[in-house]
Amino acid sequence: MSSTAANENRLRPAQAVVLAFGSVAIIGTILLLIPASTASGSSTSFVTAFFTAVSAVSITGLTVVETATHWSFFGHFVIMVLIQLGGLGIVTFASLVGLLITGRLSLRDRMNTISEARISGINNIPTLLKKILFLYAGFELLMAIYLTTVFYFGHGMDFLRALWYGVFHSISSFNNGGFSLFEGSLTAYNSDFFVIAPVMIAVIVGGLGFPVLIEIHERWTAWFYNRSTRPRKFSLHSRITLTTSAILFSAGTLFIALMEWNNDKTFGGMNIFEKIYNAMFASAMTRSGGLNSVDISQMDSASWLGMDFLMFVGGGSGSVAGGIKVTTIAILFYIIWTEISGETAVNVGNRRLPRSIQRQALTLISLSLLTIMLTTTVFVAATDFETDRVLFDVISATATVGLSTGAVAEFPAWAQIWMSILMFVGRLGPVVVASALALRITQRHYELPKERPLIG
């Protein structure tokens, strides 16, 4: 076989990422099918095991059974490992192991890591991987220690149980996994600020994305060792991510608080302080966290509609969060503003956005909306569920959030398999999956004549 043919038969980075995630999902399904994975000791159904494994590796958190009672300790451990692998990234994790063992990375490993992490412009991949591992391990360790302490001293758990619950929820929250070992997620702790607030912070930090976290870490380190030096300006990506995230979090908190303030089934029985931080928690969780402190099925349908938008947007690029990402929605806003103001180029501050970035944003939004509308239409037509419930759960799966009105657990088996595919595609991104399935990449070396059709 010639070298050209061998190169054509090799997996491209995007294909390697899809294959890695798919392989782990299959292994997770097999492990969850083992009778030892269930609390009853009997084998669970294939659809339930497959759905749970895909939900865990795609760090979504949607479930068709009660996680706390259906699965055994072994099953919970499998789910936790799948969340960790899905969050850190199968390819990134494999590259880290290779780096730690051999001390070097191949060019293909570097390409796979960049493709999975969606980070461009990084030349020193080993340094990048070490920073990601440091941030991951450091934050998860701190969260695990804190939650273990709270569960042990504040809620009377024995030490080993407190330690296990602390580690599991630290990994689940920082990775925006959405899984919980408590029945009803964190509804039993909605009056405990010292549980709700740290989990919320972990979800927010995990959803910012590694490019932003690494830049914040580098700026803080540089300032700490040389306080006389004026810190350099944040990159355009970090500025967009931090600003848009703050706006969406604040707007989401205000909206949910107003909608649910007097709802006796959610915030109605809480005091003012509890209502405020539970509204903040709900706003953060819709951005891909997936945990809930109140019963989502009892919320007002208007709240669901607003949360649909927050779930659709998601978190930061290169993060464990899902959705179309905050940078994408920000770019859409700038494109619209440019067209309204009559400008010829899309500018953000003192920078001009490349046309390729604009096309990527519009493509991602269009593909996501098409997927959501098609799935919702089919499910509503084929089942007896209300449109608002179906739409909420479909967006939750597509954006890998994990919140649910309860509809997904009652969906027929074929619909649950469909939702599993949505979660898988949502984790990797429609563009990554599409490019992985493409047989070849073509590049046109000439441009066709222009012609302007009428718009509007």
N, C-alpha and C positions, 0 to 999 in steps of 0.2 A: 504493500500500500504506500502510495506516495505521501510526502509530508503534507502536500496540499489537501489530499483526501483525509488524512488524519486530523488536520486542523479543523476541517469542516465537520467531522464527526464528534469533535469535542464539545462538551457543554459550554454554552456561554454563561457568564456570571449569573444572569437572571434565571436561567434554567437550573443552575446548580442550587440557587436559593430555594426555588420552588420544590425541587427534588428533595432537598434537605428537610424542609418543613413537612412535606408530605410523608417522608419516611418516618419521621418522629411521630406524626399523628397516627400512622398505622401501628407503630410499636406501642404507643399509648393505648390505642383501642384494644390491642391484644392483651395487654396487661390488665386493663379494666374489665375484660371479659372473664378473667380468672375469678372463681368463686371467692377466693381470699380477699378480693377487692371490695366486696359488699359486706355490710354489717350483718346481713342475714346468713351469709355463707353460701348463698345460692348464686348461680351465674345470672348476670344481668343480660338484657336484650342487646343485640348488636347495635341497633339504632341508638340506644341510650349510651352505650360505651363509645361509639363513634362520635356522637354529638358532643359528649363531655370531653373527649380527648382533643377534638378539633377546637372546641371552645377554650380549652386550657392552653394549647400550644399557640393559638391565635390571640391569647391574652384578652379574651372577650368577657367570659363570666356568665354567659347565658346557660341555663340549666333546664333540663326536662324532669329532673328529680331533685329532691331536697338534698343538697350536698352533705349537710351535717348528719343526717340520719341514714341515708341510703348507702354511703360508702364507709368502709372500715378504715382503720389507721393506714393500712397498706394502700388502699385506694386514695386516701387523702395525700399520702406521700407521693404517689404517682402523679396526681394532679399538680402538686406543688412543684415537682421537678419539671413537668411540662410547661408550667407557667414560667419558671426560671429560664428554661431553654428558649421558650418563645419570646421572652422579653429581651434577654441578652442577645438572642439571635443564634440560630443553629450554626450558621457559617462563621459568625464572629466567635462563638464559643469554641468551635473546632480550630479556628486559626489561633486563638489564645492558647489552647492546649499545645498546638504545634510550636508556637513561639516559645512557650515556657520550657518545652522539652528540648528543642533543637537550637533555640536562640535566633532563628531566622524564619522568614516567610518567603514562599515562592511568589513569583509575579502573579500567578493565577489566584493564589490565596488572597493577595492584596486586592485584586479586582473583585473577587467574591465578597470580601469584607466591605469594600466601598459600595457595591451594589446593594447588599443587605442593609447597611446602615444609612444608605442614601446620603452619603457625605461626599462632596466633591472638593477638589482643590487641596487634598491632604496628600502629601508626598511621603511622610514618615509614618507608615501604617503601624509598625511595631510600637512606636511611642503613643499613637492614637489608641491602640488596643490596651496598652497599659493604663492609660488615663481612664478609659471606659471601665476597665476592671476595678480600678481604684475607687471611682465614683460609685459603681455598683456595690462593691463589697462594703465600702465604708458606710454608705447610707443605709443599706439593709441591715448591717450589724448594729448601728446606732438605734434604728427603729426596733429591731428585735429585742435589744436590751431594754429599751424604754417600755415597750408593750408587755414584756415579761414582768417587769417591775410593777406596772399598773395592775395587771391581772393577778399577780401574786399578793401584793400588799393591799390593793384597792378593792379586789373582788373575791378574795378568799380562795383562789384556786391553789391546789397543791403545786409545788415547784415544777415538777416535770410537765404537768398539763399546761401551766402558765408559760413555760419555756416553749412547748410545742405550738401553742396558740400564738405566742409572740413571734416566733420564726415564720409560721405560715402566713400570718396577716401582714408581716413586714414585707415578705416577698410578693404577696398578692397586691398590696396597696402600691408599692413603689413601681411594680411592673404594670399597674393598671389592670390587674388580672380579673377583678370582679368576684372572685370566689371567697366564701367565708365558711368557717367551721361552726358558726352559730346559726340556729334556725331563724329564718327571716333576716339574714344578713346582720346588720348592726342595729336593728330596730330596738333591741333590748337595751342598747347603750345610748339612745338618743338624748338622754338627760345627763350624760357624762361627758362634759367638755374635754376632759383629759384623755378620752379615747377618740372622740370624734375629730377634734382639731388636729392631732398629730397624723392620723390616717389621711385626713384631707390634705395636709401639707405634703405628705409622701406622694400622693396622687398628682398634685400640682407639679412638684419637682420632677417626677418621672415623666410628666407630659410635656415638659419644656423642650426636651430633645438634647442629645449629647453635644451637638455643636454649640448650643447656648450654654449648657452647663460647663463645658470645657473652657469656653471663653470667660465665663464668670469666675471659674477657678483660677485661670491664669491671671486675670486682672487683680483678683484679691491677693494672690500670692505675690505678684509684682509690687502691689501697694504695701503689703505687709513688710516686705524686706527692704523697700525703698520708699518711705512715706513722703519724701520730698519730691518725688517724681509725679507729675500730673498724669493720671490714668488716661490711656488712649481711648478714643471714641469707640463705642460698640460697633460691630459690623452691621450692615444693613439687615441681614437676616435676623440677628439677635434683636435689633431695635423693633423690627416688625413683629417678631414673635412675642417679645415681652409686652409691647404696647397693646397688641390685639388681644393677647391672653388676659391682660388686666381689664380691658374694656368688656370682653365677653363674660369674665367672671363676675364683675360688678353688676353688669346688666342682668345676667342670669340670676344672681342673688336677689336683686330688687324685684324682678319679675315673679320668681317663685314665691317670695315672701308675700307679695301682694295677692297672688292667686290663692295661696294656701293659708293665709293668716287666720281666717275664721273657720277653716275646714276642721270640724270636730274629729274627723277620721285621720287627720295628719298633724297639723300644727295647732289646732284649736285648743287643746288642753295644755299647751306649754306656756311657760312664762315668756316675757319679751326676750330675754337673753337667749333662751333655748330656741325660740323661733328664729332669731337672727343667725345663730351659728348652724342650725339645721338647714336653713335656706342657703347658707354659704356652702355647706357640705353637699347639698343636692346640686347646686350649680357646678361645683367641682367634679362631681361624679358623672354628670351628663357629658363631660368633656372626655370620657373614656374610662373613668374610674370603675363604674359598674357596681359599686357597693351602695346600699341604701339604708337610711336611718328611719324612714317611714315607709309604709306600705304603698308602693307605686300604683297598685291597682285601685287604691282609694283616692288618688289625686284627681283634681278636676280635669276634665278633658281639655280645657284651655291651657292648663299647665303642660299637659302632654304635647300640645302643639308647639309651645315655646321650647320645650326640651328637645323636640324633634330637630329643631334648627341647631341647638347647641351640640347635640350628638352628631349631626351631619358635619359640622365644622371640625370638631375633635380638637386635638392638641397640636404640638409643634412637630415640624418635620425632623426626621431622624430620631424620633422619640418612641416610647412604647405605646403612646396613644394612637387611636385610630382616627377615622374621619378623613375629610379632604385636606385637613390641616389649616391652621390659622394663617399661614403665609399665603395659601391659595385663595382664601376668602378675602384677604387684604389686597392681593393683586387684582382680584375681580373688582373690588371697590375702586382701585386706582384706574383700572381700564375704563370703568363707567364714568368716573369723574373726568378723565381725560377727554372722552367723547363728548360729554356735556359741556365742558369748558372750551372745546374747539382746539385743543392742543394737537400737535402732530406726533408727539412721542409721549410714552408713559413714563413720567418722572416720579421718583420717590425721594423727597428731600433734594439733595444735590447729586442724585444718581439716576441714570436712565435704565429702565428695565429692558433686557434683550427681548426681541420678538419671540424667540424660542421659549422663554419662560412664560410669556403670555399664552402661547399656544398650549403649553403643557397644563397650565392652570385651567384653561377653558376645556381642554380634553378631559381632564380628571373630573371636573364638575359635571360635564355632560354625561360621561360614562356612569358616574355614581348615581345621578338623577335617573338615568334610563334604567339602570338596574333596580333601583328602589321602586319606581313606578310600575315596571313590568312585574316584579315579584308581588307587590301589593295588589295589583289588578288580578293576577292569577289566584292568589290566596283568598281574596274577598269573593271572587266568582265561584271558587271551588269549596268554600267552607261557609259556615254560618256566623263567623265572627264579624264584629263591627269594624268599619274601615279604620277608625282612629286607633283601635287596639292593634290591628294588624300593621298599620303604618309605623306605629311606635316600635314594635318588636322587630320589624324588617330593617328599619334604620339602625336600631341598636345592634343588629347582627352585622349589617354592612359596614358600620363605623366601628365595629368591635368594642362596643361599650359594655353591654352586659345587663343593663336595666331591662325590666320586662313588666308588662301589665298582667302577666300570667297566661297570655295566649299561647306562647310557644310551647309550653308544657302540654297543652291540649291539642296542638296541631297533629294531624295524621302523620304517619311515618315518612311518607314521601316529602311532605312539607318540611319536616325536621331535617331530612337529608339535604334538601335545598338550602335551608338555613345554614347548615354546616358548610356548604360550598361558599355561601355569602361570607361567612366568618373567615374562611381560609383566604379567599380573594381579598377581603377587606384588610386582612393583616399584611399581606404582601403588596397590596396596591394594584388596582386594575391595570395600570400602565406596565408594571413589572411583569404581571402574569401574561399580559398580551404580548409583550416583547419576548417572553420565554417561549411562548407557543408559536411565534413567528418562525417560518422556515428559513428565511433569509432577510438580511437587511439591505435594502437598495438605496442608492444615493443618486439623485438626478444631477447631472453635470451641466444642465442648461435650464433656463426659465422660459415659460410659455408667455405669450402676449397677454396683457391685462385686459379685463373687461369687467365692468362694475354692474352687478344686478341691483335691482331696487330693494331697499331694506325698509320695512315698516309700511 
